[in-house]
């Protein structure tokens, strides 16, 4: 192989490597955005679960108070 052919081969390999790295960068950006979006959804879902748990605790307390009042009236 001549020096010119070696140079051409290395240039092709470098171009392919550059394309691969650019594609990986695009994929990484997409994964980061997806991850952030999923984390945001998880945070919102967690907040909703916390709110539902608080509401359930309040309803439970009201039911217990009503049951106690009913027992006293009987």
Secondary structure, DSSP 4 states (H G I P E B T S, - for coil): --HHHHHHHHHHHHHHHHHHHHHHHHHHHHHHHHHHHHHHHHHHHHHHHHHHHHHHHHHHHHHHHHHHHHHHH-
